[in-house]
Amino acid sequence: MAGTVATCAGSSGGSQPPRDPHRVPSSCESASETQKTKRKGRGSAKGNNIMLAVAKDGKIKVQFDSARKTWKAIGPKASWWSSAIGIHTRDCCDPFYDKWDDVPACQKAMIRHRMLDWFECDNDKLFDEVLIRDARECYNDWKSDLSVYFKNNGGVQAKRPIRVRSDDQWQKCCERFNSTKFKEISLKNLKNREASDDKSGHGRKSYAQYMHEKDDPETGESYSALENWKDQRLTRSGEWRTKEAHEKYTQMSEEYQTQLGQAGSSSSINEIDIMNRNLKRHRGRQSGVGPTLSKGASRRMEDSVTSTFQDHRDVQISELKANQELMQANQELMLRALQQFIPGFQLPSRSSANEVHSTSSANQPYQSFNEDDQD
């Protein structure tokens, strides 16, 4: 194994077909046509391509980033994992809870059940830890999207968004968005975002996936986390998105070069430590790398992966022993069958067979395989 659902925005929306326009309770309507903001988006994903792949080739196997301890889905199927998480989270959960911990256990269990219909699960602990982390992030992104949608329409809606399954759900969302508690939290979060000088351009793709795609396939060398951080803060024309990001990178790069001069080898330098010292720390995230699991969950993952590897090794050893015993039994059956026709017949031992081969080779005249030497 080598790899945030970067964002779940636009990646899902439930497997239900498009619905006819609906009216919602009066508490959530009265906006005039001039107040409504209509934005042409990608539309909601239904996972049809994933279901077709499963029907054709069986359940999908996804690689997770164990090398950088992010445990994010990486590789060619990473986007399918992200999309599936979004689809099932929006299909199974109600979007009006304040936090993920308040979501009923039965709704979370349904997400797991549906994910297992599409994806292989070689390691229950790994699957569950990553699934919970990614579903939580997607759930929070979903609620944020609905909040933006609500605010862009003047705080009221003429119809519910397509990603909300019922009028009752949307009414409860409206009540939550209109509550004093939510408005206070929303204002606080807005100020924090405005105060942040970090503008990353990684989009929906996770940092782990970006770095995985740039890893050297021949040498196995991992792409620099520090350089990846820089890549995400440059525009397509190569300009820095913010002056602050340029200053931070210069500061971290100088520290890296200082350590390189002292150590003499880049393999002994921990770039994550450098970024942790120079960048803001956020719970549940590695600075410059992205979301990760908690320390306890990470330890469980490492122990579980080691245990799974040992289990596979034990199975291979058992299969090898079983094959050897089967071969020995077949040899004994063959010997008994031959002795019925040739009394006293014995199979040659390995040592005697080697002696016969050596004698035969010594008596064999040299034969050239060069066409020029042949008559």
N, C-alpha and C positions, 0 to 999 in steps of 0.2 A: 504494500500500500504506500502511496506517496503522500490535498488538499486541501458569509453572509449570504445565505441566499443574498446576493448583492443588494438587490431590492426585489420585492415581490410585485412591485408596481407593474401592471400590465401583463403579468405572467399568468394570471388565472382569472377566475370569475365564475366558476361553477360549471357543471355539465348540463345545466338546463337550457332549453332552446330559448331564443329571444322572445320576450314577452310583449304583449300589447301595452300601450300606455295605461297607466293607472293613476288614480287620484288618491292622495293620502289625506289623513286627518287635517282639519282646518288649522290646527296648531302649526302645521308644517307647510302651509300654502298661503298664497295671496301675492306672490311675487308677480310683477308685471313682466311682459315679454321683454321689455328693455333691460330688466334687471338680470335676465337669465344669461348665463355664459355657456355657449355651446362650443365644445372643443372636439374636433375630429380625432379620435384615438385609434388604437390598434384593434379595439374590440376585445371581447373576453375569450380566453383560451378554453378549450374543452378537452384537451388531451387526446384528440383523435389520432394524431401521429404516434403517440405513446401506445395507445391501445392496439393500433395496427401492428406495431413492432412486437408487442407482447403476443398477439395472436399468431404472428408469423414465426418468431424465433424463441418464444418463451420469456420468462421474467428477465428483467434487465439487471445487469450487474454493474454497480457503480463503485468507483474508486474514491477513497477518502484520504485527505491529506494528513498522514501520520508523521511525515518527515518534519513539517513545520509546526506540528501540534495544533493546527487549526481544526482538523477533522472536518474540513469543508469538502463537499463533493467536487471532484476534479476530473479532468479527462473529457472524452467526447460525449459522455452521457450526463455531464454535470447540469446542463441546462434543462434536461428532462426531469432530473430530480427537483430542481428549483420550481419548475412549472407545476409538477405534480403536487408538491407541498402547497403551493398557492391554490390550486384547484380544489384540493380536498379540505384545506383549512376554511375556504370560503363556502364550501358545500356543507360542511359539518358543524361549523361554529356560528353562534350568534355574535354579531359585531358590536354589541352595546355594553359589554363588560369593561370596567375600568382597567383591569389588568388580566394577564394571561392566567394567573393563579385562580381567578374567579370563574374561569370557563369550566363548566361541568366535566367531570371525568369521563362520562359516557361520550361526550363530543370528541374529546381527545382520543379516546379509544377507537372511535370510528375512523379518525384520520389514520391511525396506525393500521387498522384492518384494511383500509383501501390501499395504503401504500404497499402493504405486503402482497396485494393482488398484482402489483406491477413490478415490484423490485425484489431481487434476491436478498435473503438475510442469512449471511454466513455467521454472523455474530450478533446475538440478541442485544447484548449490552451496548455495543457500538451503535447498532441501528436505533435503539431507543433513545440514547443520549443525544445523538445527532438530530434525530427526528424532533424531539422536544425542543431543542435549541432553535432549529430552523423554523418550526411551526410557530413558536413564540414570536420570533422576529417578523415572520410574515403576517401574523395576526396584528401586531402593532403597526406595521406598514399599511395594512388594509384599513385599520381605523383612522390612520392619518390621512389616507386618500379620501375617505368618506368625509372627514372633517373639512378638508380643502374644498371638496365638492359642495359641501353645505355652505361654507363661507362665500364661495364664488357666486352663489345664487342669492346673496343677500340674507342668508340665515334661514331661508325657507325654500321649499321645493314644490314644484307642480306635480312631479312624479318621482317615484323612488328610483335610485340608480339600479342598473341591471345587475350589479354585483350583490345586491341585497335581495334575498329570496322572497320576502313577504312584506305587506304593508305594515303588519304589526312590528316586524323587526325595525323597519325604517322609522316608525313612530317613536320607538324606544331610543333609537339613535338620535332623533331630533330632540327629544327630551333631555338626553345626556348632553348634547352640544349646547343646549340653551341653559343648562344649569350653571349656577354661580361657581361651583367647584371646578367644573371643566374650564370655564372661561379664565379663571385665575391660573390654573395649571398651564393652559394654552398660552397665555400672555407671558408667563415665566419662561416657557420653552422657546418662545419666539425671541425673547431678549437674549437668551443663551446662544441661539443660532446666529443672531445678528452680531454678537460679540465674538464669535469664532472667526479666526483668520484662516481657517483651513478649507480650501476649496478643491476637493478631489474630483477627477473626471473619469472615475472607473465605471460609472453607470451601473448596469444590472449585473455585470460580471464581477465575481469576487476577486480580491487580491490573490488568494490562493490559486485560482484558475489562471490569472494573468501570469503569475510566476511559474506555474506548472508548464504553460505553453512555451515559456522561454528557457526552461531547463535544458541543459545539453544532453540529448539522447545518447550520444556516443560515450561521453565520459561519466554521465550521471551527475555532473556538477549542478547544484541548485543555483537558480538565478538570484542575484543579489536583492535582498529585501530593501536595502537602502536605495538602490537604483530603481526598483519598482515604485517606491514611494515618490521618487523624483518624476518618473514617467507619468504618473497619474496627476501631476501638478503642472504639467506643460501642456500648452495648447497644441493643436495640429501643426501650427507654424513654428513650434519650438520655443515659444515665449512662456515665461512663468505666469501662472494665473494670478498670483498675488506676490507682492514684494516680501511679505512675511515668510512665505513658503521658500523663496529663494534664500533668504537669510538663514532659515532653519536648516536647509540642505547644506549650505556652506559650512555652518557650524558643525553638523554631524559628519560631513566629509572630512573636515580638518581633524576631528577626533579619531576618525577611522585611520587616516594616514599616520597620525601620531602613534597609534597602537600598532600599525603595520610596521613602522620603523623599529619599534621596540621588540615585537614578536618575530618579525622576519617572515611570517607566513600568514596568509589570510585565513587559513583553516582554523587558527586559534582565536580569531576575533568573532565575538558575538554581536552581530549587527542589531539584534533585537534589544540587547542591553543599552546600546548606544541610543537607539530611538526612544527607549523608555526614559532615559535620562533627559532627553531634549524635547520630547513631545508631551502633550497633555495625556494623562492616564485616564482611561474610562473603564469602568467595571465591565467585565465580560469581553474585553477586547485587548489584543496585543497591539501596542503602538506600531503603526506602519504595516501591520499584517492583517488586521481585521478581527472579526468575532472569533472567539475560541470557546472552549468549554471551561467550566470552573476547575480549580485546581484538583478538587476531589474527583470530579468526573474525568479529568485528564489522566489522573493516576489509575482510575478504574479502566480507562480505555487502554492504557499501556499494559496493565496487568492482563486485561482480557485478550488483547492482541497477542501477547506473549503466550498466554494459555492456549489460545486457538492454534498458534504455530506449533506448540508442543503437542497438542492433540492431533494435528495433521501428521506430525512426525511419527507419533506413536502408531497411528493407523498405517502409515507407510511401512514401518518396521514389522508390524503384525502381518501385513499382506505379503511382505518379502519372506517371512518365516513360513507362512502358509504355502506359498509357491514352492519353496525349497522342499517342504515336506511332501507336497504333491509330486514333485519331480522324483524324489527318492522312492515313493510308493510305486510310481510308474516304472522305474528301473527294476524294482524287485519283481513286479508282475511280468515284465519283459524277460527277465532272467529265468524265471520259472517256466515260462512258455518255451524258451529256447532249449532248456534242459530236458524237456520232454522229447525233443527230436535229437539233441546232441547231449547224451549223458556226460556229466562231469564238466560241461561248458561253464566257463567263468568269464565275466566281463573284465577286460584289462584294467588294472589300477591306473591312476593318473601318472604315477612315476614311471611305470613300465611303458605307458603310451608315449611319454616324452622321450624315453630311451630309444624306442623304435623309430620315432620321428627323426631324432638326431643321427642315428646310424644311416637311415635312408638318405638324409640330406648330405652326409659325408661321402657316400658312394655315388651320388648323382653327379655326372659330368657337367661342367659349366656349359650353359647354353646362352648364347648372346641373343638379345632381342632387338639388336640393331639391324635394320634391314640391309645395310651396306655389308654386314658380315655374313649374311645368308647367301647360299649358292642359288 
